[in-house]
Amino acid sequence: MNRFQASLLLVIGSSFLAGCGGSAQKGGSTAVVESAQGAAAATPLEHSLPGKLVFAGRLRSSRELLGVGMDSPAIRALWAEAVRNEPFLEYVDLDKPIDVIVAVDEQGFADLAKANGPRSSSIHVGVAVGLTQFNDAMFQGSPFKLQPDGSYADKQCVASAAVGPAPGRLVCGDGDDAKRLSPYMTQALPLKKWSEAPFFAEFHLAGFRPLVAGAVGQAREKLPELLKDVPPPMAGLAEQGVAMLDDMLTEASLWSDGMHSLTMSAYSGEAGAADVSFAFHMDNDRPFLAEALMRAQKRVTGPPKRFFDLPGDAKEGGFYHGLRTADVAHIQNPIVELWDGASRLALSMQVPMVKPMVEGGDLLVRSKCWQGENIVWAGGRLPGATKNADAKVQPANVIWNDYVGWVVMGAPKSAQCGELVSDSIDWALRMKSLPKLKQLSSEMDGITFSPIKSPLGQQLRGYRLSVKKELLNEATSDERFAAAEGPLEISLLIMDRGDTTWIGVSSDQKLLESKLSSLGTGATLKGRSDVARVVVSQALTAQFDSIDRLLALVEDLVPESRKPISQVPSGIRTVPFVTEVSVKPGGRGSGANAMTMSWQVRVPPPVMAGLRKIADWTESDYKRMKEVFAGSDAVKVLEKK
């Protein structure tokens, strides 16, 4: 990386930082199905690319997306330093679109087909930014030299006149990528309109279809080998298994044949929020699961009614409409048939431990709970434990509440999810009494179940689960459990009310009983304005969660992050963000039955307001940021002068 590229990297980074929050675009779109404009036929210049276009991304305007341009003190300081080190950057206009493309040549795809990673020479990457002007005078004294075609180039960048919103564009890449990509990125790409989103990126998947089809074909060719040398008693079972694998490969082939693209969009949302959408686009809906999802989506008219019975003080919650019962049965029935064959074969061997194991498998495989529709849930952590592993001894229950404070799930009574839970616990109790199993696993002694009574009466079944702290330490890698006080005691309550079975879990039985007894009364989720997006959602599944949950996950994965995360204001930590998953017809696919599966995330206004403060940094804040990143290559290169 030379100094000019390092400067350009910092400047492009500043354009993103410049808008970290806010939106100048009022009302913004939240559409998740992109226009099919981006699926137009390739231009002649696109055919000149050194390979197939597999990725294209555009930041149309940092000011439009994020509400702030290059006028914050910190960004001005960052910009000024970049210009001091590379004066030519004075001509870069970051209020014009920034484009990134990736092309992979035939050798790269050939390497992928052989299950090898493509060599770097097969991957061609270009970055293009707008220029405020394009004339001979601006290149005087710069490292750029005039080229026969009228462009100016240095070792890794090319500046050319351009069509579109900027009179010129600067294209950079490794080796000769800039020279090879510049014609397309200056004369065709600026006029390409992928999306109305201020930020948009697209992975083109159609070019990978032959690779997936080849892998599926190879797998199918090997299926007959699975039937060779199979003992006669197992022949029927083996044929069933191979037939199921063949069906799975057929489904995979249909997905491969139809995949079009994967896109990401970022919109400015309502009232200072931001909407980020990830979408998978198909040319058709031929795969069974795709058809099933489309059928399920068409039935959605809003959240399930039982969702509005959930406690209003929940920190997280959501719903899942589920597939139609018949569609789930289409998937489950072959599994049951295969299981039945395997069970009969196992039982015929008359091994003592087989029968109880088959009974446990039957509970799971045959359960109607998999066919449950309109499932809802809510819960909340109960922070209170000290994060420091060296702190004084804490009860295991208190530490556990950092992970799961309380959870309540509701499912149709007809799905018999309560029966699955209680029957599974009864089965586990029977298994613990088997001497041979104790010999196989000493860990069974670390987990105990016992029935419990509740003042909620006969409508409720309850169990107490006790787990030794040593097992928790191993399962969570949380060192606090090693020194914890006592085992973890968890209450599990199952309650039938009307057409719903409610299942609750918490280490605080009284708290859990209060949640279950108040369902549908008092403050419920229906009155929560901060999760209104979920309350009116037309998605197949939607949920809200707190930033605190995400931060807790980061803390668990990266313990060193606990100190800086502890500085995050509590007002931001408890703010809920919303995610939705939908399936809709149309989109960027080119087929008559094109469909799109999308995952949307709404980042709430308080979080965006916190990010926006980056744009209000003073120059001293910027200097502190520079100290943090002092070890990065880009900063080191900039400081070489």
N, C-alpha and C positions, 0 to 999 in steps of 0.2 A: 504494500500500500504506500503510494507516494504522498507527498504533503498536500498536493491538490485534492487527491481523492479523500484524504482524511478531513480536509476542510469541508469538502462537499458533503461528507457523511455527517459531520457535526451540524451543518446548515440544514440538511434534510431532517435530522433529528430535532432541530430547534423548531421546525415548522409543525411537528407533531406536539412538542411541548407547548408551543405557543397557544394551542387551543385546548389544553387539557381541562375541559369543563365548559359549561355554558353553551349557548347556541344563539346565533344571530338569526336563524331561520325559525320563524314562529310557526308553531303548530306541527311542523315536520311530519313527514310520512312515516307510517309504521308498517307499510306493506312488506310482505315477506316473499311474495311471488314476483320474481323479476320479469321484466318485459322480454319478449322473445327477440327484440332487436339485436341482442348480442349474438344470436345464433345465425346471423346472416352469412351468406357464402363468403369464402375467403377472397380478399382482394389480390390483384396481381403482385403487389408488393409483399403481401404475406407469403406468397409462394416463393419469394426470394430469400426468405429467412433460412438460416443454416440449420434447419430441422423443423419439427412440428412444434407449434406453440402450445405449451402445456400449462403456462401460468401467465396471467396478466392482472396487474393491480393498479388502481388509480386513487390517489388522494386529490380530488378535484379542487379542494380549497380548504386549508386548515381554518381559515377565518369562517367559512360557511359552516363547516362541521362543528367547530368547537367554540366559535364566538369570539376568538381573539386572534389577531394577526401578529405581525412582527413588532408591535409597539409596546410590549412590556419591558420594564427595565432589564430583567435578566436576559431576555431574548436579544435585546439590543446589544447587551454586553457580549453575548455569545457570537452574535453576528459580526460585531466590530472586530473581535479578535480573529475570526475567520478571514475577514477581508484584509486585515493587517498582514496576515501570513500569506494570503493569496489574493492580490488585488483584483484579479479577474472576476472573483465572486461578487463584486459590486454589481455586475450585470445580471445576476441570477434573480429571477422574480418568483418568490415562493408563494405568491398569491395566485399563481397559475398552476394548472394541474401538474402533478408529479406522477410519472408512470414507471412501472417496473414490469419487465417481461422475462420469461424463461422459455427457451426452446431446447429441445433434445433432438439430436440427429439420429440417423438410422443406426449407427454403431451403438449409441446409447440404448436404444430400444432392443437391439440384438443382445447386448449385455444383460438387460433386464430379463429377457426371455430365457437366458441361461441361469437365472437366479443370481446373477452377479450385480453388484452396484455399478452404475454407469461411470466410466472414467471421467475425470474433470474436463477433459478436452471435448467431451460429447455434450456438455451442458453449457449453454450460452446464455449469459445473463446481461441485461442492459437496464440502466437507470436513466431516465430523461427528465430534465427540469427546463422550465421556460426561461427565456432571456428577455430583458426589457427592450433590447434592440439587437439588430444584426447588421453590422457594417464593417468595412475594413479598418476604420480608425480604432475601434475598440480592441483590436488584437495587437496594436503596436506595443512592443515591449513585453508581450506575453510569451509563454512557451509554445503557443499555437502557431503552426505554419500553414500557409495557404496551400490547398490541394487542387488538383486539376479540375475537380467538379465544382469549385467555388466554396467548398467548406474549409474549415480550419481544424487542424488536429494536432494533438500532442501524442504522447506514447499510448495513453489509454482513454482519451476522450476526444469526441468530435463535436464541433459546433457548426450548425447548419441553419440556413433559412428554413422556416417551417410553415405549414398550413395550420389553421386553428387559432386559438386565442392569443398565442405568443408569436411575435415576428421571427423568433429563432428559438432553437432548442439545443441544449447541451446533453449529449448522450455519452455515458461512460460505461466501461466494461473491461474485463480482463483480456489480455492478449489483443487479438484483432477483433474481439466481439463488438466493440463500439463502432468500428468501421463497417462491419457486416450488418449490424442491426440499425444503424442510423437512418438509412433510407425509409425503412418501415416506421420507425419511431418518430420521424419528423414529417413525413409526407402522407401517412395513412392513419397511424394511431391517434393523432390529435383529433381527427374527425369521427373516430369510433365512439358511439354512444352506447355504453353497456347498461347503464343504470342511472336513475335519478338520484341515487345515494351519493352524498359528499365523499364517502369512502367506499370503494368496491373492489373486490378481488375475486378471481375465478380460476379454478383448476379445471382444465379441459381433460375429461376422463375418456372421451370417445377413442382417443389414440391408444389407450391402454386395453381396449377390448380384445384385440388379438392375443395379448399376453395372458389375460385371465382365461380366455377361451382355450388357449393352449394348455394352461395348467389344469383346467377342468377336464379336458380331453385326456391328458396323461393319467389323471387320477382314475378316470372311468376305465381306461385300458387295463389298469392294474386290479380292478375289482374281481375278475375271474380268478386271479391268483389267490384271493382270500378263501376260495372254496376248495383249493387243492389240499389233499392229505387231511381232510376233515374227517374225524371218526364218524361212523354211521349214526350213532345216537345224536350227534350234534349237527348233522347235515341240514335238517329242516330249519333249525335255529340260525345256522350260518346263512342259508338262503334268504331268510327273513331280514337278517342284518344287512346283507349286501343289497337287497331290494330297497331298503330304507336309505342306504348310502347313495344308491343310484337316484332316488327321488331328490335327495338333498343336492346332488350335483346338477340335476336338471333345474332346480330352483336357482342355484348359483349361476348357471349358464344364462337363465332368463334375466337375472339382475345384470350380468355382464353385458348381454346384448343390448340392454336398454339404458345403461348408465350414460349420462351426457356430461354433467359438470357438477362441481361443488363450489358454491359461492359464499362469500362473506360480505355483508353490507353493514354500514354504520350510519344511522340517521340521528338527527337532532330530534328529540322527542318533545312531549308536552311539558310545559312548566319547568324547563331546565333539565329534564331527564334525557337519557340517551338510550337509543334502541340499537342493539346489535343482533343481526340475523345471520345464521348459518343455514344453508339450504342445499339439499341433494336433489338434483334434477334428473328425471328419467324421460327417455323418448317414448316410453309406453308403460302401461300398468299391468303387463302380462304376468309377472311373478305372483304366485298365490298370496304371499304375505302383503304385497303391494295392493292387490285387489281387496284383501281383507281389511287393510288399514283404511282404504277409501270407503268401504262400506261402513266401517265404524265411524269415520269422520262425518259421513252424511247424516248420521243419527243424532249428532251433537246439537243441542239447542242451548247449551249453557252448562254450568257446573251441576253435578248431581244434587238433588234436593238435600240429601243428608249432609252435604258439605256445609250447609248453613246452620247445622246443629252443633258444629265444633266450637270449642271454647274460644272466646274473642281475644284472650290474652296470649294465644299461641305465638311463638317466635318463628315457627315454620309450619307449613302445611301445604296441602295440595289435593289433587284428585286425578283419577285415571279412569276414563270411560271404558276402556278395554275393548277387545274384539267381541264379535257376536259369539254366543255359546256354540253355535254350529261350526264356526271357523276354528275356535279353539279345539273342539272335538276332532276336527279334521287333522290337527297336528297331534293331539294327545292319543287318539285311538291306535295308530300304528305303534306308538311307544308302549302302550298297554299290551298290545298283541305280542310284541317282542319280549316284554317283561314276563308275560305269562309263559311263553316258551322257555325262557331261561329259568323261570321258577320251577316249572315241571321237571326240567332236566336236573336242577340242583337238588330238589326234594327226592328224586329217584336215587340219589347217591346215599341217602339216609345218614347224613352227617349230622350229629346232634345240634350244632350251632346254626345250621342252615334254616330250619323252620322259623325261629324267631327273627332272623335277618330278613327272610322273605316277607314276614308279616309287617315289618317296618317299611320295607320297600313298597308293599301294597298300599299302605296309608298314603305315601307320597305320590306314587304314580297314578293311582286311581282317584285322587282327591278332586272334588268338584270346585275346590277353591281356585284352581287354575282357570276355571271358566267364569270366575266372578267378574261382573261388570260394575261400573260406577263405584269404585273403591275410593275412599277418602281418608285423609290422615292429618294430624296436627300434633305439635309437640313443642318442647322448648328445653334448652339446657338450663341448668341451675348452677351457674358459676359460683364458686365459693372456696374452691381449693386453691392453695398456693402453688404456683407453677414451679417454683424452685425445688429441685429434687433434694436439696440439702436442708429444706425447711423442717420444722418439727413434725413428728408423726401425725398423720391425718387419717381419719376413718376411710376405709376403702369406698364406702358409699359416697362420701363427699367428693373424692377424686373421680369416681364414676360419673357423677352428675356433670362434670365438665364435658363428658362425651354425650350422655343421654340423661336428661333430667326426667322428662316424662314424654310418653308417646301414646296417642289414642288413634286407632284405626277402625274404620267402619266399612263393612262389606254386606252385600245382600245376604239375608239369612239363608236363602236357598242355596248359596254357594257352599254352605257348611264349613266355612273357614274356622269357626270356633271348634267344631268337632275335630278338624285336622290338628289344631293346637293341643286340645285336651287329650285326644287319642294318642298323639305322638308322645306326650308327657307320660301317659299311662304306660305306653310301650317302653319308654326309657326306664321307668321304675321297674318294670318286669325284667328288663335286660340287666339292670344293676344287681338283681338278685341271683343271676346265673353265676355260679362259681367259675366256670370256664372263662367267662368274659373278664372277670376280675384278674385272672391270670394273664390275659392278653393285654390289658391296659390298666395300669395303676392310676391313670388320670381319672378314671371313673369315680375313684374315691374322693376326688377333689370337687365333685359336683353332686349336690343333693337336691331333690324335689320333695316338697311336702304340701298337702292340701291346706288351705287357709279358709277361715270364715270371714265374712264381711257383713256389716250392718245393712248392706244393700239388699240382702235377702236371698231367696231361692232362685231369683232370676239370674244370679251371678255364680260363676264357678271361679275359684281362685287357687293359685299355687304360689308357693314361695321357693325361689331358686337361690341356693347358696353356692357361691363359687370361691374356692380358696384363692388368696391373693397371689400365690405363686403362679397359678395358671393365668391370672390377669396380667401379670408382669410379662409372661412369655407372649401372650396374645397381642398385647398393645405396645410392647417395648417401652412402656412407661415405667421408669425406675422408681417412681413414687409408690407404686403398688408393692414393691419389694419390702418397703419399710412401713407399709400401711397398717392400720389398726384393725384387726379382725377380718373376716371374710366379707365378700360382697353379698348383700342380701337384696334380692330383686323380687318385687311382687308382680304377678301376671294375673290380670283379672279379665274374665270373659263374660259379657252381659248381652242377653237378647232383649231387644225392645222394638216392638212393632215388626217391620220387615227387615230390620238391620241387626247384625251381630257386631257388637263393639268389643274390641280387644285393646287393653291398656297395659303398659309396662312402665314401671318406675321403681326406684329404690325407696320412695316415700309412699307407703300404702295409703295413708290418710289423704295426701294430695291427690293421688290417683282416684280414690273413691269420690272426692269432691268434683273432679273433672267429669267422671262418668255420670254422677247423679245430676249434674247441672246441664247435661247435653240438651240443646234445644231451648234452654231457658236463659234469661238474663242476657249478658253481653255475649254475642256470638260473632262469628267472622263476617256475617252479613253487614254489620255496622262498621267494619274497619275501612276507613277511607284510604289508608296507606297500602292496602292490598286490593283496592277496587279493581285493578286490572285482572286479578284472578276471579273476583266475584262475578264479573261479566264476561269472562273468557269463553270463546267459542272453540277453544283448542281441544285436541284429543286428550291431552294431559297438560296440567299446569301446576306450578307450585311457587311458593314464596319462601325465602330463606333469609336469614340475617347475615350481614357482612361478618358478624362475630363468628359464625359457623365456619366461614371460609378462612378467617384468620386463625381459628383454632386448628384447622387442618394444616395450615402452613407451619404453625408452632410445633405440631406433632412431627411433621416431616423434617423441619429444620429447627432444632432446638435453639440454635444461635439467634433465631429471629425473634425470640420472646421479648427481649429488651426493647428493640425498636417498635414492635407491635404494641407493647404496653403503652406507648405514647399516642396511639391512635385515639382521638376523642371518643368518649362514650356515646355522644350524639350520633356519630357515624356508625359505630360498631353495631348498634341495635336497629339500624334502618333496614327494612326488608327490600330485597330485590326480587324480581319476578322472572320466571322462565316459563315458556310455553312451547309445546310441540304440536304441530298441525300437519295435516296432509291435504293437499288441494290439487284439483286438476289444473292443467296448463303449466306455465313457467317457461323456462329457457329451452326445454326439450323440443325437438322438431316433429315428433310423431303426432298423429291425430289424437291419441290417448295419452299425451304427455302428462306427467304429474310431478309434484314437488313436495318433498318432506322438509319441513323447516323447524329450526330450533331458535327461538327468540329469547333474548335476555334484555330486560329493562333495567338500566342502572339508574337508581333513584336520584332526584335532584340534590339532596344533601351530600351524596357522595361526589357528584359532579361538581358541586360548589367547592368541596374540599380540594378536588383536583385543580379547579380553576385558580386556586391560590398560587399554583406554580407560576402562572402567568403574571402574578403580582410580586414575584420575588424581586428583591433589591439587588444591586450589584454585589453587596456583601454576601447575600444568600447564594448568588451564582458562584462566588469564589469558594464558598464552603462545599457546594456541589462538585466543583472542579477538584477539590481536595479528595473527595470521596472516590472519584473516578480517576485519580492521578495515575493509577497503574495501567490504564487502558492504552492500547496501541495508538488510538486516534489522538489522544492528548499528548502522548510522548512524541509523536510525529510533529504535531503542531508546535511543540516547544523547541524543536530543533531549528535553530535559526542563527 
